[in-house]
Amino acid sequence: TNNFGQIYGNGTQNFSVVNLAGGSILASNGLLKLGLTGANAGTLSNFNSSSTIILTNTILQNTGTIALNGGGLIMGGSVITNQGLFVGPGEYSSGLYNDTNGTLVAPAGTLEIATNGTGEAVSNLGTISIASGGTLNLGVANWNNLGLIANAGGQLGTFGGGVTVLTNAGIIVNSGTVADRK
């Protein structure tokens, strides 16, 4: 099903959706479960922190916008390749490959990536922006930065056990805190 309009609410959709530019998928007041086909060129969003999008697919290319609005995004594993905008606060379960055109934003509140833990991976080739009052926590043991991390007074951290290693071949501009939350 091609979506140029809006899919809104909660429950399970048994058809696969192509979320085209201008299309919007909004989880409201609970869980919205569906499968996406092709790239997300529209908007995936939660109404608030009591909403979660569950994607049945294991990979997703995002060229549009993912806005968690305090809610969650759960995939069947694997990774999102972000070539658009991914913004928190909220929780995302799987790995993230933030490509050269991708922007990940942690505004006020906490954005947690790779909450599934040890089997996930995070790589940044694009831009990660952490606002003052924002926190970006990663649930991986090792991750790579080949892009830009701009921490404007927020916190870049980790969660879960073990030591986290950041391999940096990019640029980190930090006026905030880098910490391991464990």
Steps between C-alpha positions, in 0.01 A plus 500: 500500500641838398457765770481864387272594790492393863482172687405584858416304812594170659457132428642272231500568127520178298610664177841633401525878467713714270524831690555751222606866524210685659378182672476475877478203734410605855470263797251625755412372848668162481670271250473539123641194322562488125752416231668752272611426145780703343634822649310717745476827307225642720466533876497227766391648831358437844227719643660492846697287745218245535526413130728251324548406135586134442639424154488138388780552247863451606658776290387850415642782294382837631512792256219683677446571869481277806372699801465294818340775714586309818360170373665190361598344169552123495621301200538129446877543539772623265538868410362830377710676239422864569535739208241742633411631846476285813395695809426412863435486784397135521637148459603310187572127531737408218823615337549829315712590201485880477610556140673812364166676434352385832437715805433360846372755755474457876303805616386556860437161659667164440543316171613139537629309196562123473305411815514130398864511612805300405396372157439850364737741326513877465701689237492872423610644168260792515412741781407429860372803689444502877324809632546659840280295732506208257650156554601243240560153648628208291456136600800364311850396611678652199396765253657709227496869415617610157271804492423786739387475861395842630422498873367846591476453876322166513623153591638224280488174688447127502286256691530133578806315620854500378739764374395701200760585236448783252727481197520856369629587154267796470440820697371536855406847623419465869382760748298245697566174680620164377421229755427132547165461674515122567 
